[in-house]
Amino acid sequence: MTDHIVYVKWIDSGYSLLADRWQDVEDVKNLKDEIKPIETVGFLLEESADYLILAQSYSCSENSVRGGYIIYKKNILERRTCR
């Protein structure tokens, strides 16, 4: 499906905690308030009833990708096909 480029506005709920230092528990709890919508454009590699797989870069000659996301559809706020 790499012939489709899509724009997706979505909520990324996978906030990572820091592993290189201790964090205050209340600061960690307040991170939920910092989660804002993300806007992503990418090559649509696969789509199911539950998710999209997007790649940021795609090499036709190598059939390989670099960078990307698996986005759960329940987190999508807006979606458009770009091409």
C-alpha positions as a Markdown table, in Angstrom:
| # | Residue | x | y | z |
|---|---|---|---|---|
| 1 | Met | 0.0 | 0.0 | 0.0 |
| 2 | Thr | 3.0 | 2.3 | -0.3 |
| 3 | Asp | 1.2 | 4.2 | -3.1 |
| 4 | His | -0.8 | 6.1 | -0.6 |
| 5 | Ile | 0.4 | 9.0 | 1.5 |
| 6 | Val | -1.8 | 10.0 | 4.4 |
| 7 | Tyr | -2.0 | 12.8 | 6.9 |
| 8 | Val | -3.2 | 11.7 | 10.4 |
| 9 | Lys | -3.9 | 13.9 | 13.4 |
| 10 | Trp | -3.9 | 11.7 | 16.4 |
| 11 | Ile | -3.3 | 11.4 | 20.2 |
| 12 | Asp | -0.1 | 9.6 | 21.1 |
| 13 | Ser | -0.7 | 8.0 | 24.5 |
| 14 | Gly | 2.7 | 6.3 | 24.7 |
| 15 | Tyr | 4.5 | 8.9 | 26.7 |
| 16 | Ser | 7.8 | 7.5 | 27.8 |
| 17 | Leu | 9.2 | 8.2 | 31.3 |
| 18 | Leu | 12.8 | 9.1 | 31.8 |
| 19 | Ala | 15.2 | 6.2 | 32.6 |
| 20 | Asp | 18.3 | 8.2 | 33.4 |
| 21 | Arg | 17.0 | 10.0 | 36.5 |
| 22 | Trp | 14.4 | 9.8 | 39.3 |
| 23 | Gln | 11.1 | 11.7 | 38.7 |
| 24 | Asp | 8.7 | 13.0 | 41.3 |
| 25 | Val | 5.5 | 10.9 | 41.3 |
| 26 | Glu | 3.2 | 13.9 | 41.0 |
| 27 | Asp | 5.2 | 15.2 | 38.0 |
| 28 | Val | 4.7 | 11.9 | 36.3 |
| 29 | Lys | 1.0 | 11.9 | 37.0 |
| 30 | Asn | 0.8 | 15.4 | 35.5 |
| 31 | Leu | 2.3 | 14.3 | 32.2 |
| 32 | Lys | -1.1 | 13.2 | 31.1 |
| 33 | Asp | -2.0 | 16.9 | 30.9 |
| 34 | Glu | 0.9 | 17.5 | 28.4 |
| 35 | Ile | -0.3 | 15.0 | 25.8 |
| 36 | Lys | -1.4 | 17.0 | 22.8 |
| 37 | Pro | -2.5 | 16.0 | 19.3 |
| 38 | Ile | 0.3 | 14.9 | 16.9 |
| 39 | Glu | 0.2 | 15.5 | 13.1 |
| 40 | Thr | 2.0 | 12.9 | 11.0 |
| 41 | Val | 2.3 | 12.4 | 7.2 |
| 42 | Gly | 3.6 | 9.0 | 5.9 |
| 43 | Phe | 3.4 | 6.2 | 3.5 |
| 44 | Leu | 0.6 | 3.8 | 4.4 |
| 45 | Leu | 2.1 | 0.3 | 4.6 |
| 46 | Glu | -0.8 | -1.5 | 6.2 |
| 47 | Glu | -4.3 | -0.9 | 7.5 |
| 48 | Ser | -6.5 | -3.1 | 9.6 |
| 49 | Ala | -9.8 | -2.5 | 11.5 |
| 50 | Asp | -7.7 | -1.4 | 14.5 |
| 51 | Tyr | -4.5 | 0.4 | 13.3 |
| 52 | Leu | -2.5 | 2.0 | 10.5 |
| 53 | Ile | 1.2 | 1.4 | 9.9 |
| 54 | Leu | 2.9 | 4.5 | 8.4 |
| 55 | Ala | 6.6 | 4.9 | 7.3 |
| 56 | Gln | 8.3 | 8.2 | 7.1 |
| 57 | Ser | 10.7 | 7.1 | 4.3 |
| 58 | Tyr | 10.3 | 4.3 | 1.7 |
| 59 | Ser | 12.9 | 2.9 | -0.7 |
| 60 | Cys | 11.2 | 1.3 | -3.7 |
| 61 | Ser | 14.4 | -0.3 | -5.0 |
| 62 | Glu | 15.2 | -1.9 | -1.6 |
| 63 | Asn | 11.6 | -2.4 | -0.4 |
| 64 | Ser | 12.6 | -1.0 | 3.0 |
| 65 | Val | 11.5 | 1.8 | 5.3 |
| 66 | Arg | 13.0 | 4.1 | 7.8 |
| 67 | Gly | 11.1 | 5.6 | 10.7 |
| 68 | Gly | 7.4 | 5.4 | 11.2 |
| 69 | Tyr | 4.4 | 4.7 | 13.5 |
| 70 | Ile | 1.8 | 2.2 | 14.3 |
| 71 | Ile | -1.3 | 4.3 | 15.1 |
| 72 | Tyr | -4.4 | 2.8 | 16.7 |
| 73 | Lys | -7.5 | 4.0 | 14.9 |
| 74 | Lys | -9.2 | 4.8 | 18.2 |
| 75 | Asn | -6.6 | 7.6 | 18.7 |
| 76 | Ile | -7.2 | 9.2 | 15.3 |
| 77 | Leu | -8.8 | 12.6 | 15.4 |
| 78 | Glu | -8.6 | 13.4 | 11.6 |
| 79 | Arg | -7.3 | 11.6 | 8.5 |
| 80 | Arg | -6.8 | 12.6 | 4.9 |
| 81 | Thr | -5.3 | 10.9 | 1.9 |
| 82 | Cys | -2.6 | 13.2 | 0.4 |
| 83 | Arg | -2.2 | 11.3 | -2.9 |
